[in-house]
Amino acid sequence: MKPIITATEYASESTGPRPPVLLDVRWQLGGPHGRPAYEAGHLPGAVFVDLDAELAGPAGSGGRHPLPDPEAFGAVMRRAGVGQDTPVVVHDGGQGWAAARAWWLLRWTGHPDVRVLDGGLAAWTGDLTTEIPHPAEGDFRPKPGALPTLDADGAAALARTGLLLDARASERYRGDVEPIDRVGGHIPGAVSAPTTQNVTEDGRYLPAERLIERFTALGAGRNGEPVGVYCGSGVSGAHQVLALEIAGIPAALYPGSWSEWSADPARPVATGPDPQ
């Protein structure tokens, strides 16, 4: 199954025999909370999910957005109406990062049918509503581990033996600027691969053939080596994992990402341009 769905496809499915549960995960790093925008107008039937509070655990030594407790995450999904076999569609304001985080978490916890609305809210041309839905409780029970993850040591090893992609902006990878974390730079051996290059100007994912070209040029698929992804805190990295899936390339996510790595002064930091 494709991990993305167009607005036209969603509109058709939403009136079909198995309408998907729709999750609105509007979020922006350093921006205003998404709930007021949701309440001002959202897709009919969409349930708001808070990335910081419900798609992540408390910030700390594991990074700014560590993985949430699976049982707590499951409770949030059940309240949103997610069932074991219910199709789920996720969208955000258009950047795609938050939607991909929800997609990844549901897939990681074993849900078989999750897609991201390609282009997010901006791609929707139908009516919006201010009516807050109250769906019947679902029966989804998380089973973590369905998608691969990396810890800090695993990411360091993969940067040496496989391909570790850094999904942050190039200037943060190089260490020119670091607006959030303790220090700028990247995990030694990682390859710069900004998430923004996965999409077109309107925020839709590039076609599969173009994503294959992109990731092949970065070294993915070379000699069957494994691929991993990290970012600042495991959010935009999920977007990269989704783009890789569209390209047919499985990849592990390092959830702690740079916010965890850079918080430990004992971990090495590389700076400067991509060696490739």
Sequence and secondary structure as in RCSB ss.txt:
>XXXX:A:sequence
MKPIITATEYASESTGPRPPVLLDVRWQLGGPHGRPAYEAGHLPGAVFVDLDAELAGPAGSGGRHPLPDPEAFGA
VMRRAGVGQDTPVVVHDGGQGWAAARAWWLLRWTGHPDVRVLDGGLAAWTGDLTTEIPHPAEGDFRPKPGALPTL
DADGAAALARTGLLLDARASERYRGDVEPIDRVGGHIPGAVSAPTTQNVTEDGRYLPAERLIERFTALGAGRNGE
PVGVYCGSGVSGAHQVLALEIAGIPAALYPGSWSEWSADPARPVATGPDPQ
>XXXX:A:secstr
  SEE HHHHHHHHTSSS  EEEE    TTS  HHHHHHH B TT EE  HHHHSS   BTTBSS    HHHHHH
HHHHTT  TT  EEEE SSS HHHHHHHHHHHHTT S EEEETTGGGG  S  B                SS B 
 HHHHHHHHHHSEEEE S HHHHHTS  SSSSS  B TT EE  GGGGB TTS B  HHHHHHHHHHTTTTGGG 
 EEEE SSSSHHHHHHHHHHHTT   EE SSHHHHHTT TTS  B SS   
